[in-house]
């Protein structure tokens, strides 16, 4: 079985202060540092594909990682805000390979909760900070294991 690296997009400033379509809100300077930090943070992890919510802040989060690995960022509507069930199906579908998925703060807990129904044991103080990564592995027997990596910067 493969590894899913479930990434919450890096810091993108305050959504309440953003004027305009939230889908095009970019990373803040802190978020740019976090996105660059993912390259080193995930240096020893296998990555076959990189999928992202089509929101700008998500694609920008994984662009440095994609460039470092010589991979394309594949936009996936299933990872957009409000797509919890679709994101969970995508994680299950990609579990055989090594994939990185960048998504939003509302999606991470829904995916983790869904995998919890399949044997994933989460720590009581589970978090999903901006720029953080959940390393998820299916064991082939219907159970999942998870490890949390805090943001790089």
C-alpha positions as protocol buffer text, in pm:
chain_id: "A"
residue {
  index: 1
  type: UNK
  ca { x: 0 y: 0 z: 0 }
}
residue {
  index: 2
  type: UNK
  ca { x: 104 y: 356 z: -58 }
}
residue {
  index: 3
  type: UNK
  ca { x: 118 y: 674 z: 144 }
}
residue {
  index: 4
  type: UNK
  ca { x: -117 y: 969 z: 124 }
}
residue {
  index: 5
  type: UNK
  ca { x: 27 y: 1304 z: 231 }
}
residue {
  index: 6
  type: UNK
  ca { x: -276 y: 1513 z: 323 }
}
residue {
  index: 7
  type: UNK
  ca { x: -166 y: 1878 z: 330 }
}
residue {
  index: 8
  type: UNK
  ca { x: -364 y: 2171 z: 464 }
}
residue {
  index: 9
  type: UNK
  ca { x: -290 y: 2475 z: 250 }
}
residue {
  index: 10
  type: UNK
  ca { x: -34 y: 2717 z: 387 }
}
residue {
  index: 11
  type: UNK
  ca { x: -117 y: 3052 z: 547 }
}
residue {
  index: 12
  type: UNK
  ca { x: -316 y: 3281 z: 319 }
}
residue {
  index: 13
  type: UNK
  ca { x: -389 y: 3574 z: 544 }
}
residue {
  index: 14
  type: UNK
  ca { x: -726 y: 3660 z: 693 }
}
residue {
  index: 15
  type: UNK
  ca { x: -1022 y: 3560 z: 475 }
}
residue {
  index: 16
  type: UNK
  ca { x: -1233 y: 3836 z: 634 }
}
residue {
  index: 17
  type: UNK
  ca { x: -984 y: 4097 z: 512 }
}
residue {
  index: 18
  type: UNK
  ca { x: -980 y: 3960 z: 156 }
}
residue {
  index: 19
  type: UNK
  ca { x: -1191 y: 4148 z: -98 }
}
residue {
  index: 20
  type: UNK
  ca { x: -1305 y: 3945 z: -395 }
}
residue {
  index: 21
  type: UNK
  ca { x: -1347 y: 3583 z: -489 }
}
residue {
  index: 22
  type: UNK
  ca { x: -1202 y: 3369 z: -209 }
}
residue {
  index: 23
  type: UNK
  ca { x: -1098 y: 3104 z: -462 }
}
residue {
  index: 24
  type: UNK
  ca { x: -820 y: 3335 z: -585 }
}
residue {
  index: 25
  type: UNK
  ca { x: -688 y: 3440 z: -241 }
}
residue {
  index: 26
  type: UNK
  ca { x: -309 y: 3382 z: -256 }
}
residue {
  index: 27
  type: UNK
  ca { x: -62 y: 3274 z: 8 }
}
residue {
  index: 28
  type: UNK
  ca { x: 71 y: 3534 z: 247 }
}
residue {
  index: 29
  type: UNK
  ca { x: 450 y: 3579 z: 286 }
}
residue {
  index: 30
  type: UNK
  ca { x: 430 y: 3335 z: 580 }
}
residue {
  index: 31
  type: UNK
  ca { x: 243 y: 3089 z: 357 }
}
residue {
  index: 32
  type: UNK
  ca { x: 509 y: 3118 z: 85 }
}
residue {
  index: 33
  type: UNK
  ca { x: 772 y: 3025 z: 346 }
}
residue {
  index: 34
  type: UNK
  ca { x: 558 y: 2731 z: 461 }
}
residue {
  index: 35
  type: UNK
  ca { x: 511 y: 2609 z: 103 }
}
residue {
  index: 36
  type: UNK
  ca { x: 887 y: 2620 z: 41 }
}
residue {
  index: 37
  type: UNK
  ca { x: 939 y: 2439 z: 372 }
}
residue {
  index: 38
  type: UNK
  ca { x: 726 y: 2148 z: 250 }
}
residue {
  index: 39
  type: UNK
  ca { x: 1003 y: 2057 z: 6 }
}
residue {
  index: 40
  type: UNK
  ca { x: 1244 y: 1980 z: 291 }
}
residue {
  index: 41
  type: UNK
  ca { x: 975 y: 1850 z: 528 }
}
residue {
  index: 42
  type: UNK
  ca { x: 869 y: 1586 z: 273 }
}
residue {
  index: 43
  type: UNK
  ca { x: 1212 y: 1522 z: 126 }
}
residue {
  index: 44
  type: UNK
  ca { x: 1226 y: 1159 z: 240 }
}
residue {
  index: 45
  type: UNK
  ca { x: 865 y: 1077 z: 145 }
}
residue {
  index: 46
  type: UNK
  ca { x: 769 y: 900 z: -177 }
}
residue {
  index: 47
  type: UNK
  ca { x: 542 y: 1111 z: -399 }
}
residue {
  index: 48
  type: UNK
  ca { x: 402 y: 979 z: -724 }
}
residue {
  index: 49
  type: UNK
  ca { x: 135 y: 1242 z: -788 }
}
residue {
  index: 50
  type: UNK
  ca { x: 34 y: 1579 z: -646 }
}
residue {
  index: 51
  type: UNK
  ca { x: -335 y: 1672 z: -637 }
}
residue {
  index: 52
  type: UNK
  ca { x: -475 y: 2004 z: -515 }
}
residue {
  index: 53
  type: UNK
  ca { x: -794 y: 2191 z: -460 }
}
residue {
  index: 54
  type: UNK
  ca { x: -825 y: 2435 z: -751 }
}
residue {
  index: 55
  type: UNK
  ca { x: -820 y: 2729 z: -505 }
}
residue {
  index: 56
  type: UNK
  ca { x: -507 y: 2942 z: -562 }
}
residue {
  index: 57
  type: UNK
  ca { x: -380 y: 2910 z: -204 }
}
residue {
  index: 58
  type: UNK
  ca { x: -382 y: 2530 z: -232 }
}
residue {
  index: 59
  type: UNK
  ca { x: -206 y: 2509 z: -568 }
}
residue {
  index: 60
  type: UNK
  ca { x: 51 y: 2766 z: -451 }
}
residue {
  index: 61
  type: UNK
  ca { x: 115 y: 2554 z: -141 }
}
residue {
  index: 62
  type: UNK
  ca { x: 229 y: 2251 z: -340 }
}
residue {
  index: 63
  type: UNK
  ca { x: 389 y: 2422 z: -642 }
}
residue {
  index: 64
  type: UNK
  ca { x: 742 y: 2431 z: -489 }
}
residue {
  index: 65
  type: UNK
  ca { x: 711 y: 2062 z: -397 }
}
residue {
  index: 66
  type: UNK
  ca { x: 591 y: 1977 z: -747 }
}
residue {
  index: 67
  type: UNK
  ca { x: 878 y: 2173 z: -903 }
}
residue {
  index: 68
  type: UNK
  ca { x: 1133 y: 2000 z: -679 }
}
residue {
  index: 69
  type: UNK
  ca { x: 996 y: 1657 z: -776 }
}
residue {
  index: 70
  type: UNK
  ca { x: 943 y: 1734 z: -1145 }
}
residue {
  index: 71
  type: UNK
  ca { x: 569 y: 1672 z: -1112 }
}
residue {
  index: 72
  type: UNK
  ca { x: 259 y: 1860 z: -1220 }
}
residue {
  index: 73
  type: UNK
  ca { x: -3 y: 1985 z: -976 }
}
residue {
  index: 74
  type: UNK
  ca { x: -331 y: 1818 z: -1071 }
}
residue {
  index: 75
  type: UNK
  ca { x: -632 y: 2033 z: -976 }
}
residue {
  index: 76
  type: UNK
  ca { x: -914 y: 1828 z: -823 }
}
residue {
  index: 77
  type: UNK
  ca { x: -1257 y: 1969 z: -741 }
}
residue {
  index: 78
  type: UNK
  ca { x: -1291 y: 1682 z: -490 }
}
residue {
  index: 79
  type: UNK
  ca { x: -1039 y: 1868 z: -269 }
}
residue {
  index: 80
  type: UNK
  ca { x: -1218 y: 2205 z: -279 }
}
residue {
  index: 81
  type: UNK
  ca { x: -1390 y: 2354 z: 24 }
}
residue {
  index: 82
  type: UNK
  ca { x: -1716 y: 2177 z: 103 }
}
residue {
  index: 83
  type: UNK
  ca { x: -1621 y: 1855 z: -79 }
}
residue {
  index: 84
  type: UNK
  ca { x: -1571 y: 1629 z: 225 }
}
residue {
  index: 85
  type: UNK
  ca { x: -1728 y: 1309 z: 92 }
}
residue {
  index: 86
  type: UNK
  ca { x: -1559 y: 1346 z: -247 }
}
residue {
  index: 87
  type: UNK
  ca { x: -1223 y: 1409 z: -78 }
}
residue {
  index: 88
  type: UNK
  ca { x: -1263 y: 1098 z: 137 }
}
residue {
  index: 89
  type: UNK
  ca { x: -1339 y: 890 z: -174 }
}
residue {
  index: 90
  type: UNK
  ca { x: -1030 y: 1035 z: -344 }
}
residue {
  index: 91
  type: UNK
  ca { x: -809 y: 940 z: -48 }
}
residue {
  index: 92
  type: UNK
  ca { x: -945 y: 586 z: -60 }
}
residue {
  index: 93
  type: UNK
  ca { x: -901 y: 567 z: -439 }
}
residue {
  index: 94
  type: UNK
  ca { x: -539 y: 683 z: -423 }
}
residue {
  index: 95
  type: UNK
  ca { x: -440 y: 465 z: -126 }
}
residue {
  index: 96
  type: UNK
  ca { x: -258 y: 215 z: -346 }
}
residue {
  index: 97
  type: UNK
  ca { x: -6 y: 473 z: -463 }
}
residue {
  index: 98
  type: UNK
  ca { x: 200 y: 754 z: -314 }
}
residue {
  index: 99
  type: UNK
  ca { x: 6 y: 1078 z: -350 }
}
residue {
  index: 100
  type: UNK
  ca { x: 9 y: 1426 z: -203 }
}
residue {
  index: 101
  type: UNK
  ca { x: -327 y: 1601 z: -167 }
}
residue {
  index: 102
  type: UNK
  ca { x: -358 y: 1969 z: -74 }
}
residue {
  index: 103
  type: UNK
  ca { x: -691 y: 2081 z: 66 }
}
residue {
  index: 104
  type: UNK
  ca { x: -870 y: 2304 z: 318 }
}
residue {
  index: 105
  type: UNK
  ca { x: -930 y: 2315 z: 691 }
}
residue {
  index: 106
  type: UNK
  ca { x: -1290 y: 2195 z: 658 }
}
residue {
  index: 107
  type: UNK
  ca { x: -1184 y: 1886 z: 460 }
}
residue {
  index: 108
  type: UNK
  ca { x: -903 y: 1753 z: 682 }
}
residue {
  index: 109
  type: UNK
  ca { x: -1121 y: 1662 z: 983 }
}
residue {
  index: 110
  type: UNK
  ca { x: -1390 y: 1508 z: 760 }
}
residue {
  index: 111
  type: UNK
  ca { x: -1133 y: 1283 z: 591 }
}
residue {
  index: 112
  type: UNK
  ca { x: -973 y: 1187 z: 922 }
}
residue {
  index: 113
  type: UNK
  ca { x: -1315 y: 1118 z: 1074 }
}
residue {
  index: 114
  type: UNK
  ca { x: -1413 y: 907 z: 773 }
}
residue {
  index: 115
  type: UNK
  ca { x: -1092 y: 705 z: 801 }
}
residue {
  index: 116
  type: UNK
  ca { x: -1160 y: 675 z: 1175 }
}
residue {
  index: 117
  type: UNK
  ca { x: -1462 y: 469 z: 1082 }
}
residue {
  index: 118
  type: UNK
  ca { x: -1212 y: 240 z: 909 }
}
residue {
  index: 119
  type: UNK
  ca { x: -982 y: 188 z: 1205 }
}
residue {
  index: 120
  type: UNK
  ca { x: -775 y: 506 z: 1205 }
}
residue {
  index: 121
  type: UNK
  ca { x: -690 y: 597 z: 1563 }
}
residue {
  index: 122
  type: UNK
  ca { x: -626 y: 969 z: 1607 }
}
residue {
  index: 123
  type: UNK
  ca { x: -466 y: 1133 z: 1906 }
}
residue {
  index: 124
  type: UNK
  ca { x: -712 y: 1316 z: 2128 }
}
residue {
  index: 125
  type: UNK
  ca { x: -546 y: 1648 z: 2045 }
}
residue {
  index: 126
  type: UNK
  ca { x: -546 y: 1601 z: 1666 }
}
residue {
  index: 127
  type: UNK
  ca { x: -464 y: 1922 z: 1478 }
}
residue {
  index: 128
  type: UNK
  ca { x: -447 y: 2045 z: 1122 }
}
residue {
  index: 129
  type: UNK
  ca { x: -261 y: 2374 z: 1122 }
}
residue {
  index: 130
  type: UNK
  ca { x: -214 y: 2565 z: 799 }
}
residue {
  index: 131
  type: UNK
  ca { x: 83 y: 2416 z: 616 }
}
residue {
  index: 132
  type: UNK
  ca { x: 72 y: 2091 z: 816 }
}
residue {
  index: 133
  type: UNK
  ca { x: 68 y: 1737 z: 678 }
}
residue {
  index: 134
  type: UNK
  ca { x: -107 y: 1416 z: 782 }
}
residue {
  index: 135
  type: UNK
  ca { x: 84 y: 1108 z: 665 }
}
residue {
  index: 136
  type: UNK
  ca { x: -179 y: 840 z: 602 }
}
residue {
  index: 137
  type: UNK
  ca { x: -118 y: 472 z: 523 }
}
residue {
  index: 138
  type: UNK
  ca { x: -371 y: 199 z: 456 }
}
residue {
  index: 139
  type: UNK
  ca { x: -259 y: -143 z: 573 }
}
residue {
  index: 140
  type: UNK
  ca { x: -450 y: -337 z: 308 }
}
residue {
  index: 141
  type: UNK
  ca { x: -675 y: -489 z: 574 }
}
residue {
  index: 142
  type: UNK
  ca { x: -911 y: -191 z: 591 }
}
residue {
  index: 143
  type: UNK
  ca { x: -726 y: -7 z: 869 }
}
residue {
  index: 144
  type: UNK
  ca { x: -534 y: 319 z: 849 }
}
residue {
  index: 145
  type: UNK
  ca { x: -235 y: 462 z: 1032 }
}
residue {
  index: 146
  type: UNK
  ca { x: -162 y: 833 z: 1064 }
}
residue {
  index: 147
  type: UNK
  ca { x: 123 y: 1061 z: 1169 }
}
residue {
  index: 148
  type: UNK
  ca { x: 109 y: 1439 z: 1200 }
}
residue {
  index: 149
  type: UNK
  ca { x: 381 y: 1670 z: 1070 }
}
residue {
  index: 150
  type: UNK
  ca { x: 352 y: 2032 z: 1191 }
}
residue {
  index: 151
  type: UNK
  ca { x: 409 y: 2318 z: 946 }
}
residue {
  index: 152
  type: UNK
  ca { x: 765 y: 2362 z: 824 }
}
residue {
  index: 153
  type: UNK
  ca { x: 788 y: 2736 z: 893 }
}
